[in-house]
């Protein structure tokens, strides 16, 4: 299996990763700033608490715990997240391609293939993140009349997204740890 980022030289991948990480950090700081008012007893993880809901009752409870300013912050955060998604997913894909090259250089072709699959998986995670954000924006606009289907769509999209991200991060960490051994 191949990945389009494999066509870039190691040096270009490094520069691309640095640029993506810089952009991700700037956006992440802004997202965290917007998310401050979203953290409370009902939503200890802020917007992530809403992302993980699987029912309209859960979603409604979290949104009810936010005042109108916090709800507007949630909307802004979700809209800004649309710009963050291609940045973080591509950064993780770059790391996956780098890990694949490292595994190949050490004769670990099976792990190299897994790293490439997970690099592709980051763009799939991005599609799930876009789906989740769209469902959450619709939930916020329909509040308090939230259909269960939207909560389920957002919740499962978030779970799949996080699973794909965690798998890629673990693969890259494994590559890093084994390179130091």
C-alpha positions in Angstrom: 0.0 0.0 0.0 1.2 3.5 -0.7 0.4 7.0 0.6 0.6 10.2 -1.4 2.9 11.8 1.2 5.5 9.0 0.5 6.4 11.0 -2.6 7.9 13.7 -0.5 11.5 13.6 0.5 12.4 13.1 4.2 13.5 16.7 4.4 10.2 17.9 2.8 8.2 15.8 5.2 10.1 17.3 8.1 9.4 20.9 6.9 5.8 20.0 6.3 5.4 18.5 9.7 7.0 21.6 11.3 4.6 23.9 9.4 1.6 21.8 10.3 2.6 21.6 13.9 3.0 25.3 14.2 -0.4 25.9 12.6 -2.0 23.2 14.8 -0.5 24.8 18.0 -1.9 28.2 17.1 -5.4 26.8 16.3 -5.3 24.5 19.4 -4.6 27.4 21.7 -7.6 29.4 20.2 -9.8 26.3 20.4 -8.9 25.8 24.1 -9.6 29.5 24.7 -13.1 29.2 23.2 -13.7 26.0 25.1 -13.1 27.5 28.6 -16.7 28.3 29.3 -17.8 24.9 28.2 -16.3 23.0 31.1 -18.5 22.5 34.1 -20.0 19.8 36.3 -22.2 18.5 33.4 -19.4 18.8 30.8 -16.1 18.3 32.6 -14.4 17.9 29.2 -16.2 20.8 27.6 -17.1 20.2 24.0 -15.6 16.7 24.1 -18.3 15.8 26.7 -21.0 16.9 24.1 -19.1 15.0 21.3 -19.3 11.7 23.3 -23.1 11.9 24.0 -25.2 9.1 22.5 -28.6 10.4 23.3 -30.6 13.6 22.9 -31.2 13.6 26.7 -27.4 13.6 27.4 -26.8 16.3 24.8 -29.7 18.4 26.1 -28.4 18.2 29.7 -25.0 19.4 28.6 -26.3 22.3 26.5 -28.7 23.3 29.3 -25.7 23.6 31.6 -24.2 26.3 29.3 -25.4 29.9 29.2 -26.1 31.5 25.8 -22.5 32.9 25.6 -21.1 29.4 26.2 -23.4 28.0 23.5 -22.1 30.7 21.1 -18.5 29.7 22.1 -19.4 26.1 21.3 -20.6 27.2 17.8 -17.5 29.2 17.2 -15.3 26.4 18.4 -16.9 23.9 16.1 -16.6 26.2 13.1 -12.9 26.9 13.8 -12.4 23.2 14.2 -13.2 22.8 10.5 -9.9 24.6 9.8 -8.0 22.5 12.5 -9.1 19.1 11.1 -7.1 19.1 7.9 -4.1 20.4 9.7 -4.0 17.8 12.6 -5.0 14.9 10.3 -2.3 15.7 7.8 0.3 16.1 10.6 -0.6 12.7 11.9 -0.5 11.3 8.4 3.0 12.7 7.9 4.1 11.1 11.2 2.6 7.8 10.0 4.6 8.0 6.7 7.7 8.8 8.7 7.1 5.9 11.0 6.6 3.6 8.0 9.9 4.7 6.5 11.6 4.0 9.8 10.0 0.5 10.1 11.0 -0.3 6.5 14.6 0.8 7.1 14.7 -1.8 9.9 13.2 -4.6 7.9 9.8 -4.4 9.7 7.6 -4.4 6.6 4.5 -5.5 8.4 4.7 -2.5 10.8 5.5 -0.2 7.9 2.3 -1.3 6.2 0.3 -0.8 9.4 1.8 2.7 9.7 0.7 3.5 6.1 -2.8 2.2 6.8 -3.0 4.4 9.9 -1.7 7.4 7.9 -4.6 7.0 5.5 -6.8 6.5 8.6 -6.1 10.0 9.8 -7.9 11.5 6.8 -10.7 9.1 7.5 -10.7 10.3 11.1 -11.0 13.8 9.6 -14.1 12.8 7.7 -15.6 11.5 10.9 -14.6 14.7 12.7 -16.3 16.8 9.9 -19.4 14.6 10.3 -19.3 15.0 14.1 -19.0 18.8 13.9 -21.9 19.0 11.4 -24.1 16.9 13.7 -23.1 19.0 16.8 -23.8 22.3 15.0 -27.2 20.9 14.0 -27.8 19.8 17.6 -27.0 23.2 18.9 -29.3 24.9 16.3 -32.2 22.5 17.1 -31.8 22.7 20.9 -33.9 21.8 22.9 -35.6 19.6 20.2 -32.7 17.3 19.5 -33.3 14.1 17.6 -31.6 11.0 19.1 -30.2 10.2 15.6 -28.0 13.3 15.6 -26.6 12.6 19.0 -25.8 9.0 18.0 -24.2 10.2 14.8 -22.0 12.7 16.6 -21.2 10.3 19.4 -20.1 7.4 17.2 -18.3 9.7 14.8 -16.3 11.1 17.7 -15.5 7.6 19.0 -14.3 6.3 15.7 -12.2 9.5 15.1 -10.6 9.2 18.5 -9.9 5.5 18.0 -8.1 6.2 14.7 -6.1 9.0 16.2 -5.1 6.9 19.2 -4.0 4.0 17.0 -1.8 6.3 14.9 -0.2 8.0 17.9 0.5 4.6 19.5 2.1 3.4 16.2 4.3 6.5 16.0 5.2 6.2 19.7 6.1 2.6 19.2 8.4 3.6 16.3 10.0 6.3 18.4 10.5 4.0 21.4 12.0 1.2 19.3 14.3 3.7 17.5 15.7 4.7 20.9 16.3 1.1 22.0 
